[in-house]
């Protein structure tokens, strides 16, 4: 099975609160993914994951937490 680069991007954006959460593929190792959580006026937080499933799970969890 061939390893292919991520062919799509994931970005969730809340304009009212100035928050953006993204999933990006690592440039150095295409099998790793990074979740970036940026908020207006704060330093961007980055979390690395060894699989796309882990990164998407983290993205969903972070996005749900913004509701509370």
C-alpha positions in Angstrom: 0.0 0.0 0.0 1.4 3.4 -1.0 1.7 6.3 1.4 0.2 9.3 -0.1 0.3 12.9 1.2 -2.8 14.4 2.7 -5.0 15.5 -0.2 -7.3 17.7 1.7 -7.0 20.2 4.6 -9.2 20.6 7.7 -9.8 24.0 9.1 -12.6 24.9 11.6 -13.0 28.6 12.2 -15.1 30.5 14.8 -15.0 34.2 13.7 -16.9 35.4 16.7 -14.2 34.2 19.1 -11.3 34.5 16.8 -10.3 30.9 17.0 -9.1 28.5 14.2 -8.2 24.8 14.5 -6.3 23.1 11.7 -5.0 19.7 10.8 -1.7 19.8 8.8 0.5 17.1 7.5 4.1 17.2 8.8 6.5 18.3 6.0 9.4 16.2 7.3 7.5 13.0 7.9 4.4 12.5 5.8 3.1 9.9 8.2 2.7 12.4 11.0 0.1 15.1 11.4 -0.1 18.3 13.4 -3.1 20.1 15.0 -2.7 23.9 15.3 -5.1 25.7 17.6 -4.8 29.5 17.2 -6.7 32.2 19.1 -6.7 35.9 18.7 -4.1 37.4 21.1 -2.6 34.1 22.1 0.3 31.9 21.1 -0.6 29.1 18.6 -0.7 25.7 20.3 0.6 22.7 18.3 0.1 19.0 19.0 1.6 16.2 17.0 0.0 12.9 16.2 1.3 9.7 14.6 -1.9 9.0 12.7 -4.6 11.0 10.8 -7.3 9.3 13.0 -5.6 10.7 16.1 -5.3 14.1 14.7 -8.9 14.3 13.6 -10.0 13.0 17.0 -8.0 15.8 18.7 -9.5 18.3 16.3 -13.0 17.2 17.1 -12.3 17.2 20.9 -10.8 20.7 20.7 -13.7 22.0 18.7 -16.3 20.6 21.1 -14.5 22.2 24.1 -15.0 25.6 22.7 -18.7 25.3 23.5 -18.1 25.1 27.3 
